[in-house]
Amino acid sequence: MDEGAHLRSTKVMMDSVVLEDQPVAVPNLPPRLLAPAGLQWGTFETMDGARLRWGHVPAANPRGECVLVGGFAEFVEKYFETMADLAQRGLSVWCLDWRGQGGSIRPQFHPSRPRRRDFDRDAADLLAFARHVLPGRHPRVLVAHSMGGAISMLMLTQAHDLFAGAVLSAPMLGIHTAPIPSFLARPLAMLGVVWGFGTEFAPGRGPWKPDPNLNADTSLTSHDPVRCMVHQSWFMARPDLRVDGPTYGWVRSALDLAIRLRDPAVFPAIFTPLLIGTPQEEHHVDPEAARYAAKRMADATLVPFPGARHELFLERDDFRVPWLAAMDEFFDRILAPPP
């Protein structure tokens, strides 16, 4: 990623509006999982015409500015509860939707279908967003989940002094490829792209549809009976937020990124202090890849969560509360005490 070139070609635009002014459908979820008080929306526009949506929750007495980014198919609304929790901890939160997801720019043809991702461009978008949208009056921290964690690792190799610290939840440094064996997944994805099937769905995947049997027992991401429904509830209420299953192109780019992030040369280039939470009951990413990375970085603390599923921020409280407590200790170490 050529950071300088990207920043020279970046245009920043913000047009904030208050959520209550937007006539949007809202799912039937408890109030704590809906829009926090004071939520504002805005857009960040790059010179290539990509408008990326963000949501912002200010802290009353901030001690830091937080960039929050989610994973594959995710969106700002999914993180409303976590945004409120971070704001209560003295962090003004800015949650960004990646290209092709949430309210950010999408392709005109099959807008909900994920394409092959340019992760270097995503990393450059994140870097420019943090530099130019956040006010910069306080130290910056980064909180990222899954695919967002992998993009953040890529970005942190280029931005040594931008963030005081970064929290990665189940970072996508290795990928579960079931039902395809892992040793076959990348060659098959590469062949699919070469044969012109890059925008076709990977085996076993397809357009998004609701799961009528979804509950805390069947969910692959959370044991919590209410939080496990957040993603599906928003997709049902807001079809414009939907993202379909992975395509051959997306899988190839994601597996290529995972290989890049296992290169031993990557780890010495990351000086930012890291806190990495790794659920152990995983069906999406490989916890071993996170352990491998943490051992090779200058300042990385790994916190495993036996029994927890992929989404620590939407897990049951017996997992989520200790995860937030680990984040509290980390923030106390890298930031000044709260006012």
N, C-alpha and C positions, 0 to 999 in steps of 0.2 A: 504494500500500500504506500503510495506516494502522498504522505500527509500534506506536504507543502502544496503540491499541485491541487489536491482536493480543496484545501482551504482557500486557495486563490480563486477557485471556480465556484465557491459556495455563496449563495445569497440567502440571507436569513430574513424571515418575515414572521411576525407574531400577530395574531388577531384573536385576543382572548375574549371568551364569552362565558357567562355563568351558566352552569348546567341547567338551572331551573328555567332558563329562557329557551331551552331546546325541547321541542315537542317530540320526544322519542319514547318508544315502548319500553317498559320496565318489567322484568320478570317478577314472578311471585316468590320473592326471597325475603328473609328477615332483614330489617332495616340496617343491621350492622354490615350486611354484605352489599348494600346499595351505596349510592353516591355519598361521600363524606361531605360534611358542612364546608362551604367555601370552595368547593371544587370549581376549577376553571379549565376551559379548553383552549387550545391554540394550535397553530400549524407552523411547521418549519419547512421552508422550501429551498431545495437545492437548484443549482443552475441548470441541471438536466430536466427540470420540471417536476421533480418528485415532491409532492406535498405529503409530509409525514405528520400525523396527528399526535398531539400530546395532551395529557391531562395533568393538572397541577393542584396540589393541596399544600397551602402554606402552613408553616409552623408558627405558633404564637411568639416564641422567643427562640429563633433558630440558632443552633450551634453548627449547622452544616447544611449543604445543599445536596440532595440525593437524586441521582439518575436511576430510575427503575426500568428494567427491560425484561420482557417475558420470553417464552419459548415458542416453538412451532405452533402456529394456528392461534396464538393467544392475542389478547387485546386489553386495553386499559381497564375496562369495566371489571375484568376478572380479578383485578388487584385492588379494588376499592377498600376492602377491609385492611389489607396490608398497608396501603397508602395512609389510612387513618392511624394505624399503629405506629408507623414511622414518624408521622407528624407529631404524635403525642410524645415521641422520644426526642423532639427538638430538631427534626430534619424536615426541611421544606422539600417536598417530593415532586419530581417531574417524571412522569411515566410516558414512555415513547412507544408508539406502534411501529413495527418494522414495515418496510415496503411489502405490499401484497397481503397485509393483515390488518385487522381492526378497521379504523377509519382512515388509514393511509392509502396512498395511490395504489391502484390495482390495474391489471390488464383489462382492456375492453372485452376481449374474447375469453370466455370462461373466467370471470373475475375471481371466483372462489377457488380456482385450481392452482396449487403451488407449482411454480416453475423451478428450473435449476437456479440456485441462488449464487449471486456474486458476493461471497462473504467478505471479501476485501472492501467492496463498496459498502456493505453493512457496517463494517468496522469504521470506515471513514465517516459514514453518516453519524454514528454514535459519537465519534471524536468531535466532529464539528458541532453537533448538537450540544454536547457538554461545554464546549468552549464558548459558543456564541449565544445560546439561549439562557443558560443559567446565569444569574446576576454576577456571581464571582465574589460576593462580599464575604463568604464563609468558605471553609474547606469543603471540597466536593468528595462525596462517597458514591460508590457504584454498587447497586444491588441487581443481580441478574439471575435468571432461572433458565436451566436446560439449554436450548439453542442460544439464548441470550448470553449464557455463561461462556459458551464456546466463542461467540463473536467478541465478547469482552476480553477473553484471553488474547485473541488476535490483536485487538485494539491496544491492549496494555503493553504489547511489545513495542509500540510506537509512541506511547504517551507516558513517559516515566514519571512525570511530576504533576500530572493533571488531577489525579485522585489521591486523597490521603489514605484510602483503603478501598477494598472491593469485597463484597459478599457474593459468593456463587452458590446457588442452590441446585444440586443435581446437575452440574454442568455437562453438556453434551460433548465429552471428550472421547467417548466410545459409544457405540450404538448397538442396541439389540435389534437384530434383523429378522427375527422369527416371523413367518415360518421358514424363511430361507436361511440355511446355515451361513454363519458369518464369513467363512472362507469363500463362499460362492457369491455373496451379495454384491461385492464391488465389481467383479467381472461381469455379472449379469446386468448390473446397472449401466456399466460402460457399454456393453453390447446393445442394450436397449436404446441408449442415446445415439450410438453410431448408426443403428438401423432406423432411426427416425421416430422412435417412440418416446422421446424425451418428455413430452407433455401427456403421455398416457399413464394411467395409474399403475403403481407397482403391484406385484402379485398380492392378492388378499386385500387390496385397498380400493377405494372408490369414492363417489360423492358422499358428502356428509349426510347422515340421517340420524334422527334421535333413536336412542336405545330405550325401549319401553321397560326393560328389565334392569336399568341402571339403579344401583343402590350401593351402600357401603360394603356389601359383601362381593359384588361383582365388579366394582370400580377397580381399574388398574392404577389409579393415581392417588386415591385418598380413602381412609377408613371412616371419615366423618360423614354421617348420614345426610347432612345439609350441604357442607362445602363440596362434597363430591358431585353435587348437582349444579354448581355455579356455571361451569363452562357450557353444559348442555342447555341450561335455562336461558342464558343470554343468546345462544344460537337460535333457540326456538322463538324467543321474543324479537330478536333483531336479525333477520336473514342477511342483512348487509354485512354483518360481522363474520359470517361463516367462512371457514376454510375447509376444503376437502382433504381427503387422504393424500399421502405422499405420492409423487410421480417418479418415474425412472430418473428424470433429470434432477429432482430434488434429492433423491437418495444418493445419486452419484456425487453431487456437490457436498452433501453432508458427510459421506464416508471419506471423500478426499480431504475435507477439513479435519476430520478426526485423525487422519494419518499425518497431516501437517503438524498438528498440535502434539503429536508424540515424538517429534523430532527433538533430540536432546539440545539442539541449538536454540530452541524456543525458550526454554525455562530460564537460562541465565539472563535473558533480555527482559524479564519481568521483575521489577524491583518493588512494585506496589504491594503493601501488606495484604494478604488474602485470608479470608475465612471461607472454608468450603464445607457445606453440609451435604452428606451423602446418605440418602435413604438406602436401605439394604434390600427391601422387597421391591426390586426394580423390574420393570417390564419395558423400559424405554431407553435408558442409557446404562453404561457399564460403570459401576462404582470403582472397579479396579483401575480404570483409566484415571480417575480423579486421584486415587491413592498414589499411583505412579507419578503423576504430575506434582502433587504436593511434596513428595520427598525430594524433588529436584529443584524446587524454587527457594529463593533466599528467605522469604518470610511468608510461609503458608501454614495455616492451622486447619487440620482436617477434623471434622466432627461427624462420626458415623452415627446413624440412627437405625439400629436393628429393629426390624419389624415395620418401619415406616415405608410408605409408598412414595412415588415419584414427586408429588407436589407438597413439599414441606409447608408452604404458605397456606395450603388448603387442607392440611392434615387435621386429624383429631387433636384436641388440646393437649393430650399427654405427649404428643410429639411436637406440636407447634409451639407450645409455651417454652419448653427447653430450647428450641431453636431460636426463638426470640431472645431468650436469656443469653445464649451464646453470642448473639448479635449485640446485645447490650454491653457485654464485657469487651467485645471487639471495638465498638464505638468509643467506649470509655478509654481504651488504650490509644486510639488514633486521633481522637478529637478532644478539645477542651471540655471540662465538665459542663453539664447543662446549666443555664442560668437559673 
